Amino acid sequence: MNVRNKGLVVITGCGHAGIINTVNYAQKVTGIDKVCVVIGGFHLPADDGIFEGAIDSTLNELQKIDPKYIIPCHCSGWKATNKIIDLMPNKFIQSAVCTTFTF
């Protein structure tokens, strides 16, 4: 969704398509480049060994997109979430059950 004067709020469930692909597609279909928030499951769980290699490249691209806030949820994985905190602490917002966000 586009929040007037703020940019896109991109919401994903379990982002199997990849959070960067999802954001890029949202930008393409809306014609809006500015991203305010990326929220949802980024599907980068390192504990299964499959997605660990995608964490650094995904976070590099997320830094290029430069959203104001990044809110990783459920399947984002603890390793990716902690790297987001380390790389972009001012952009990170912790989510939990029953958390409400207003943009």
Residue frames as qw, qx, qy, qz and C-alpha x, y, z in Angstrom:
[[0.000, 0.889, 0.459, 0.000, 0.00, 0.00, 0.00],
 [0.380, 0.418, -0.026, 0.824, 1.08, 3.57, -0.57],
 [0.327, -0.732, -0.433, 0.413, 1.03, 5.87, 2.44],
 [0.279, 0.901, 0.157, 0.294, 0.77, 9.44, 1.22],
 [0.049, 0.910, -0.314, 0.267, 4.06, 11.33, 1.49],
 [0.598, -0.573, 0.555, -0.083, 5.77, 8.31, 3.09],
 [0.256, 0.425, -0.815, -0.300, 6.01, 5.62, 0.43],
 [0.746, -0.043, -0.577, -0.330, 5.11, 1.98, 0.18],
 [0.543, -0.377, 0.651, -0.374, 4.32, -0.33, 3.07],
 [0.621, 0.255, -0.689, -0.274, 5.16, -3.78, 1.77],
 [0.653, -0.301, 0.539, -0.439, 3.58, -6.60, 3.79],
 [0.568, 0.268, -0.741, -0.236, 4.38, -10.23, 3.23],
 [0.909, -0.339, 0.049, -0.237, 3.34, -13.48, 4.84],
 [0.754, -0.343, 0.467, 0.310, 5.99, -16.17, 4.57],
 [0.319, 0.817, -0.228, -0.423, 8.03, -14.57, 1.79],
 [0.828, -0.001, 0.513, 0.225, 8.93, -17.61, -0.27],
 [0.601, 0.742, 0.171, 0.244, 9.36, -15.43, -3.37],
 [0.584, 0.018, -0.133, 0.801, 12.06, -13.50, -1.52],
 [0.121, -0.793, -0.365, 0.472, 11.53, -10.20, 0.25],
 [0.144, -0.448, 0.336, 0.816, 13.60, -8.31, -2.32],
 [0.044, 0.217, 0.798, 0.561, 11.59, -9.80, -5.19],
 [0.093, -0.701, -0.700, 0.099, 8.40, -8.85, -3.36],
 [0.143, -0.729, -0.110, 0.660, 9.51, -5.26, -2.77],
 [0.137, -0.240, 0.556, 0.784, 10.75, -4.90, -6.35],
 [0.016, 0.413, 0.829, 0.377, 7.43, -6.19, -7.67],
 [0.107, -0.781, -0.521, 0.329, 5.47, -3.80, -5.44],
 [0.144, -0.592, 0.169, 0.775, 7.57, -0.93, -6.78],
 [0.112, -0.004, 0.734, 0.669, 7.01, -2.08, -10.35],
 [0.030, -0.550, -0.802, -0.230, 3.22, -2.46, -10.18],
 [0.153, -0.833, -0.408, 0.341, 2.70, 0.78, -8.25],
 [0.455, 0.702, 0.071, 0.543, 5.32, 2.87, -10.02],
 [0.360, -0.893, 0.142, -0.230, 6.48, 4.07, -6.58],
 [0.646, 0.397, -0.538, 0.369, 10.15, 3.69, -5.66],
 [0.126, -0.502, 0.524, -0.676, 10.10, 5.03, -2.10],
 [0.676, -0.273, -0.684, -0.031, 9.61, 2.32, 0.52],
 [0.360, -0.673, 0.246, -0.597, 8.53, 3.31, 4.01],
 [0.608, -0.367, 0.619, -0.335, 8.17, -0.10, 5.65],
 [0.602, 0.190, -0.745, -0.216, 8.96, -3.71, 4.90],
 [0.503, -0.295, 0.595, -0.553, 7.09, -6.00, 7.27],
 [0.924, 0.081, -0.072, -0.366, 6.46, -9.71, 7.40],
 [0.865, -0.247, 0.409, 0.150, 8.18, -13.03, 7.04],
 [0.226, 0.788, -0.468, -0.329, 11.40, -12.73, 5.05],
 [0.991, 0.109, 0.041, -0.072, 11.84, -16.53, 4.89],
 [0.412, 0.695, -0.529, 0.259, 15.53, -16.55, 5.84],
 [0.808, -0.537, 0.190, -0.152, 15.74, -19.21, 8.57],
 [0.251, 0.685, -0.682, 0.052, 19.40, -20.12, 9.03],
 [0.565, -0.333, 0.697, -0.292, 18.65, -23.10, 11.22],
 [0.897, 0.276, 0.316, -0.140, 17.72, -25.25, 8.23],
 [0.553, -0.341, 0.524, 0.551, 20.99, -24.44, 6.40],
 [0.504, 0.525, 0.583, 0.361, 19.22, -23.78, 3.11],
 [0.145, 0.919, 0.270, 0.246, 18.65, -20.03, 3.35],
 [0.557, -0.680, 0.015, 0.477, 21.71, -18.96, 5.33],
 [0.523, 0.003, 0.389, 0.759, 23.59, -18.10, 2.15],
 [0.117, 0.672, 0.491, 0.543, 20.85, -15.71, 1.11],
 [0.364, -0.791, -0.366, 0.327, 20.93, -13.60, 4.27],
 [0.381, -0.465, 0.133, 0.788, 23.86, -11.31, 3.40],
 [0.152, 0.166, 0.562, 0.796, 22.79, -10.65, -0.19],
 [0.170, -0.713, -0.645, -0.217, 19.19, -10.03, 0.91],
 [0.366, -0.783, -0.263, 0.428, 20.25, -7.56, 3.58],
 [0.348, -0.219, 0.311, 0.857, 22.61, -5.80, 1.17],
 [0.014, 0.405, 0.622, 0.670, 19.72, -5.27, -1.23],
 [0.304, -0.773, -0.554, 0.046, 17.43, -4.21, 1.60],
 [0.388, -0.574, -0.058, 0.719, 19.97, -1.54, 2.56],
 [0.191, 0.048, 0.479, 0.856, 19.92, -0.27, -1.04],
 [0.157, -0.629, -0.664, -0.372, 16.11, -0.06, -0.96],
 [0.181, 0.123, -0.372, 0.902, 16.52, 1.93, 2.26],
 [0.386, -0.653, -0.560, -0.332, 13.10, 1.63, 3.89],
 [0.220, -0.668, 0.276, -0.656, 12.45, 3.79, 6.92],
 [0.619, -0.362, 0.563, -0.410, 11.47, 0.74, 8.99],
 [0.531, 0.207, -0.802, -0.179, 12.16, -2.99, 8.75],
 [0.634, -0.280, 0.451, -0.562, 9.93, -5.31, 10.74],
 [0.398, 0.205, -0.876, -0.177, 10.92, -8.96, 10.34],
 [0.746, -0.230, 0.240, -0.577, 8.33, -11.45, 11.55],
 [0.926, -0.131, 0.292, -0.201, 7.92, -15.21, 12.07],
 [0.937, 0.155, 0.209, 0.235, 9.98, -16.94, 9.33],
 [0.264, 0.921, -0.264, 0.116, 12.62, -14.24, 9.00],
 [0.868, 0.043, -0.352, 0.347, 14.90, -16.28, 11.20],
 [0.549, -0.793, -0.068, 0.256, 16.89, -15.29, 14.26],
 [0.635, -0.176, 0.256, 0.707, 20.19, -14.92, 12.40],
 [0.244, 0.524, 0.408, 0.706, 18.75, -12.59, 9.74],
 [0.308, -0.879, -0.316, -0.180, 16.86, -10.62, 12.38],
 [0.625, -0.647, 0.022, 0.436, 20.01, -10.15, 14.45],
 [0.522, 0.069, 0.332, 0.783, 21.94, -9.03, 11.38],
 [0.023, 0.758, 0.402, 0.514, 19.21, -6.48, 10.64],
 [0.490, -0.850, -0.162, 0.105, 19.59, -5.20, 14.21],
 [0.656, -0.382, 0.191, 0.622, 23.39, -4.97, 13.78],
 [0.412, 0.226, 0.441, 0.764, 23.33, -3.37, 10.31],
 [0.117, -0.471, -0.329, -0.810, 20.28, -1.13, 10.62],
 [0.234, -0.299, -0.766, 0.519, 19.42, -0.64, 14.30],
 [0.158, 0.275, 0.192, -0.929, 17.52, 2.61, 13.72],
 [0.481, 0.080, -0.500, -0.715, 15.29, 0.93, 11.12],
 [0.360, -0.096, -0.928, 0.030, 14.50, -2.24, 13.08],
 [0.548, -0.295, 0.217, -0.752, 11.21, -2.61, 14.92],
 [0.044, -0.056, 0.981, -0.178, 10.48, -5.72, 16.97],
 [0.622, -0.162, -0.309, -0.701, 7.14, -7.36, 16.34],
 [0.092, -0.038, 0.932, -0.349, 5.24, -9.78, 18.55],
 [0.112, -0.486, -0.849, -0.174, 1.80, -11.33, 18.80],
 [0.110, -0.832, -0.530, 0.123, -0.86, -8.61, 18.99],
 [0.300, -0.375, 0.098, 0.872, 1.52, -5.82, 18.01],
 [0.366, 0.812, 0.454, -0.009, -0.30, -3.07, 16.13],
 [0.400, -0.160, 0.248, 0.867, 1.39, -0.75, 13.66],
 [0.279, 0.860, 0.389, -0.176, -0.11, 2.49, 12.34],
 [0.501, -0.050, 0.330, 0.799, 1.52, 4.22, 9.40]]
